[in-house]
Amino acid sequence: MKRSRTLLASVRARRGGRGGFTLIELLLVLVILAALAALVVPKFTKRSQEAKVTAAATDISNIGVALSAFEIDCGRYPTGEEGLRALLEQPGNANSWKGPYIEKGMPTDPWGSPYFYRCPGQHRPSDYDLYSFGPDGEEGGGDDIVNWSQTQR
């Protein structure tokens, strides 16, 4: 115990009797923290983006289920003019409508944009196209989330 006190006293003596850290010690700690942040932050950012893409694909699937229920009840999908709003509010010419087919109002994609609906579909002419422009908010670019292809995102 006496030896550790002597060692502590000699360290204080070298520092001029003041406690604390030197500038070099502080800079070294900051460099280490910056290096760790440079490794960790991109991994969390990528996970966040992957989660948003998965959420958009899930939304598109859920909207697809609602569109199928509409089609079963009304014998057709909503027209392009009626759009997805027909899942919330009865269109004038849909007498057997049993909605609303979506509980929480019209969903938006994880980036705050509306989902796009086209009927008849350009990519699926027998029914509809349903898609989000994805993270960049623009059509194309390889990041769109769509209902007509499992490989295209």
Secondary structure, DSSP 8 states (H G I E B T S, - for coil): -HHHHHHHHHHHHHTTT--S--HHHHHHHHHHHHHHHHHHHHHHHHHHHHHHHHHHHHHHHHHHHHHHHHHHHHSS---TTTGGGGGTS--TT-TT------SSSS-B-TTS-B-EEESS-SSSTTS-EEEE-TTTTSS-TT--EESS-SS--
